[in-house]
Amino acid sequence: MTQFMTRKVESSMSTLDINVKSVCDLVCDRMTENGRTIIGIAGPPASGKSTLAKAVVKTFNNLLVGNVPMETL
């Protein structure tokens, strides 16, 4: 996909969707096949950390065979 096309797709996405995609891309680049991957999300109160975390978990649960445990949030 060209840079122009990527911008056009991203312009139709919400900020949350863009952030979820960014986190998932970063995590996928760093995942090991047989290892555990821990994700930390930091920010001030009411900045959307839990919303982002839930969306990332939902995305990975849709992509992966197993489930990501929610109690880790």
N, C-alpha and C positions, 0 to 999 in steps of 0.2 A: 504494500500500500504506500502510495506516495505521501510526502509530508502534507501536501495540500488536502488530499483525501482524508488523512488522519485528522487534520484540523476541522474539516467539515463534519466528520462523524462525531468528534468530541464536542463541537458546538451544539449538537443536538442532544448531548448527554447532560444530565444534572451534575452538579458539583460532587455529590455523593458518588455517582456512578464513575466519574473520572478518578476520584480518590480511591475507590475500591479497585478499579483497574490498575492504578499505579501501585497500590500495595500488593495486589496479586502478582503483577509482573515482577516486582522486586523479590517477592518470596519465591516464586517459581524459579527465578534465576539462581537462587541460593540454596534451594532444597537439595538434599542428598537422597539417594534412593532408599537407603535403609536407616536413615537417621531421623531424629526428631527436630522439628523446626519450631522455634519459639518466636512469637511476634510481640513486640512491645509497642503500645500506642499511648502517647503522652500528650497532655494538653491541659489547659485551664478548665475549671468547672463549667459544665454545660456547653462544651465546645463540640460535642458530637462523637466523643471517643467510643461510647457504647454502641451508638448507631452504626459507626464505621465498623467496629469489631463484629457486630451481628451480621452486617452485610458481607464482610469478608468471609466469615464462617459459612454463611449461606452459599456464597459463590464457590468456595472450595468443596463444600458438600455436594454441589451439583457437578463439579468437575472430577472429583476423586471417587474411587470405589467405596472407601470407608467413610466414616463420619468424623468430623472434628468435634471433640467434646466441648460443650458450652460452659461447663463449670470452670474452665480455664480463663474465662473472661473476667 
